[in-house]
Amino acid sequence: MVGTMHAWQAVERGHEVVQIEREAEARGASLRNFGQIWVSGRAGGEELDTALRARELWERIGARVPGLGFRAIGSLTPVRNPRELAVAEAAVARPDATARGYGIVTAEEARAINPALRGSFEAALWCERDAAVEPRTAQLHLREALRATGRYTFLPGREVREVVGTGAVRDDHGEVHRGDVVILATGAWLSGLVRELDPDLPVRRVRLQMMQTAPLGEPLTTSVADADSFRYYPAYRSQALDDLNAGQRQAPIAAAHNMQLLMVQRQDGGLTIGDTHEYEHPFAFDTVEDPYEHLTEVVESFLGRPLPAIRRRWAGVYAQCTDTTRVVHRRQVADGVWLVTGPGGRGMTCSPAIAETTANELGW
């Protein structure tokens, strides 16, 4: 998605673009995610500014490309006890809370917003600015719109292997591609040419597990998180969070797998649910069941009903800057060649604004 949004920015500014994709179709983290435009948990400052700008761009692009499935649905994070509620209240007291669309709602108010939440909880953190798109098909629809301009070419099944001059690269078919600028948006592929060009790359890989259900049979009108997301996202750091961590242990399975609940309904009615975070290499090649069982239990407690059958389970890997205060790793690695990678779990959310910043900095 980061690469496709760079293509979008360039075409929008009147340029011709060739987009080279290693796979026949993109198959990495840009598809294996929630499709959330997730403003609520972002760190204050540059990260939040980037997410808010990206939210504006997603809505604007979504109006032009309906197939993205852009939906301004907001999010609810139900809380079950005074300690969790205190973290939500600290978030609402932030100076940037209005920009995020934060508010505390009662359980009854939360159910009015999202009637599918029939389970037991005391209140919820509401974030009006969160939104969603359809991750499995978004790039397909963006490419259709780009092709319609007559200034965009998509070359799948090719890998860039070598920089051969200013703004020029050779692919594994032996073909040389020349332009005013080359953007290497390599996702979690950090070996080969990337290592040669940036041997001290400050980026790590992160693995996660997710799942998707059969249709719920009713609308889930917002995305949904749980209080474990308070432990994960930087926006929630506060004395109240320290008190929560000291006084309320995270479930052992959730702690072992660095888990939080995020849940979004797809346009077909199914639920995308996750996730875990694995940082130690080498990653396992298989998925494990305990996290899925934990997520099912949490979701069912919020819905107050059994979860529909699980139809898909998967693992994914994304690239994250080791300096997590940076939104993305953006560096010139050769004459006319820039590497843009490592947005972490912000890639789907922030990609339009990441690409816009690149375009502005390079004077497109």
Number of C-alpha atoms within 10 A of each C-alpha: 24 24 22 23 20 25 25 22 21 20 19 14 11 11 14 15 22 15 16 20 19 17 13 10 12 16 12 17 23 23 18 20 26 30 24 24 28 27 30 28 20 20 19 15 10 13 20 22 17 22 30 24 18 24 25 14 17 26 20 12 16 18 13 12 17 13 18 24 20 22 19 18 21 24 31 29 27 28 25 16 11 12 19 26 21 18 25 26 18 17 26 21 13 16 10 15 17 14 16 24 17 24 18 20 19 16 20 16 13 24 17 12 19 19 16 20 26 17 15 14 18 16 24 29 28 26 27 20 22 26 24 28 26 21 21 16 14 22 21 16 15 22 18 13 16 20 15 9 12 11 15 20 15 14 14 14 14 17 16 22 15 18 21 14 14 15 18 19 19 18 16 13 11 12 11 15 16 16 14 11 16 23 20 21 21 20 23 22 17 19 12 11 17 19 12 13 18 16 11 8 17 13 20 18 21 20 20 23 25 23 21 22 19 17 19 18 11 11 15 22 19 28 24 24 25 22 22 20 16 23 20 14 14 16 20 23 17 16 12 19 20 14 14 21 15 10 10 11 9 17 11 11 15 19 13 13 17 19 26 25 21 22 25 27 25 23 13 10 16 22 24 24 26 25 24 21 18 18 14 11 10 7 13 11 7 8 14 11 9 12 22 21 11 16 24 18 13 16 22 16 17 19 16 14 13 12 17 16 12 17 12 11 16 12 20 18 24 24 25 25 19 15 13 15 13 15 24 23 19 18 15 15 15 17 14 18 22 20 19 22 29 30 26 25 17 22 25 25 29 30 27 27 24 25 24 21 15 18 16 10 9 11 7 16
